[in-house]
Amino acid sequence: MNDLKLSVIFGILSRIITFMNQILSVPLIITLIGLKEFTKYNVMTAGIAWLITLGGCLLPSIVGDIARAKSDKNGQVISQKVSSSLALMFLFCSFIAVSYFIGFRKLSIEAHTILFFSLVIVFASTSESIRQGLGENYKNAIYNGIANLLSLIGVLSLYTFKIETNLLAIIILTLGSIMILKILNLIQLLRFFDINNVDFMSCKDMVIKALGFILISIAYYFNTAGLISVLGINAYKYITEFIVLQKIVLIIMGVVVMIRNPLWSIIVKLKHEGGGRNILKAFNKFLYIYMLMTPVIFIMLYYTVRPFVNVWAKGVTIDQATIISFSVYIVVVLFSYINSVLYYGLEIFNYISKVLIFEAVVNVIGVLFLSKIGAPLHSIFSLMIATSIIINLKVYLLIVRTCNNVN
């Protein structure tokens, strides 16, 4: 059974566990530490999300490099890329740790804990890029599923046995389970590591190729956690509602990532073999199905988001106008997620990054202004709908041009 089939099977199981964790943990954590501390937790994790975003940017190039090396049965190159990527990530995490100690050591214990766990997670996440390149993405799904299961069991235990808890305990429980499983995933891949195979040119090549992906990830950060930070700075009235709805977006994105990651190395290989037209044909067929499904997706969201939020996040209410705009936003953002499957596999990060950065800048400026004047939440989603439609039509044209130029 190939990686795609295994990734779909284990990915579905992992997403079910992750979905249950996201569904159950939110109301339970709100009950355990209160809505105020829950909002604080999300604002703090959003503030440190740049680290995970930036750290993850350094490695995407190795997915294609390892996939091509595996296709050519070149074990030496695989070892070189794995060894160099681990060395590069160690230097990056060490630099961040030292910089943080110098400038921010007086912050709260919660902030210190989040940073420490995040640094370990960033370093150990190297394993996921390596497995994608090796065609073993289903193993990432297994480890991620177990991490979410442990987190859910922990939160359920605190709630069931009425154990007195606080924000720090929740941070350790939720981020700690992720950290442990990512370390275990990495340990199995250390067989490819050889200090003698750490290559300066490989590290330099990763950094150069990472520029486009860094910009893409920065754009993603500002469109998600960055917007939460902006709303937090302006003490926006509906920030908790926005956080809850953003978590629904992340659930949907998780499903897309489950499909995208195994396809990444497959598309790299097809491009390597000159199959651009076949990639484009399959892509357009999938987009056609998406277009046919958009009315159904909108209706489903319109009738399920409000009751879902009422059960999922007690105390949070969403008005009718926001339900409509959010449902349309989800339909539109699915187009961007479908596009991402292609531009990851085609490795056209440098072209796409400029477009996505423009979208992020417009969204941040727009949200900054709207939150400053106290505009309703549906106006923020309306802004994001407009920018997403325009930008992703441009991204689609870049994908088409790239596929047509593959020989």
Secondary structure, 3 states (H helix, E strand, C coil): CCHHHHHHHHHHHHHHHHHHHHHHHHHHHHHHHHHHHHHHHHHHHHHHHHHHHHHHHCCHHHHHHHHHHHHCCCHHHHHHHHHHHHHHHHHHHHHHHHHHHHHHCCCCHHHHHHHHHHHHHHHHCHHHHHHHHHCCHHHHHHHHHHHHHHHHHHHHHHHHCCCCCCHHHHHHHHHHHHHHHHHHHHHCCHHHCCHHHCCHHHHHHHHHHHHHHHHHHHHHHHHCHHHHHHHHHCCCCCHHHHHHHHHHHHHHHHHHHHHHHHHHHHHHHHHHCCCHHHHHHHHHHHHHHHHHHHHHHHHHHHHHHHHHHHHHCCCCCCCHHHHHHHHHHHHHHHHHHHHHHHHHHHCCHHHHHHHHHHHHHHHHHHHHHHHHCCCCHHHHHHHHHHHHHHHHHHHHHHHHHHHHHCC
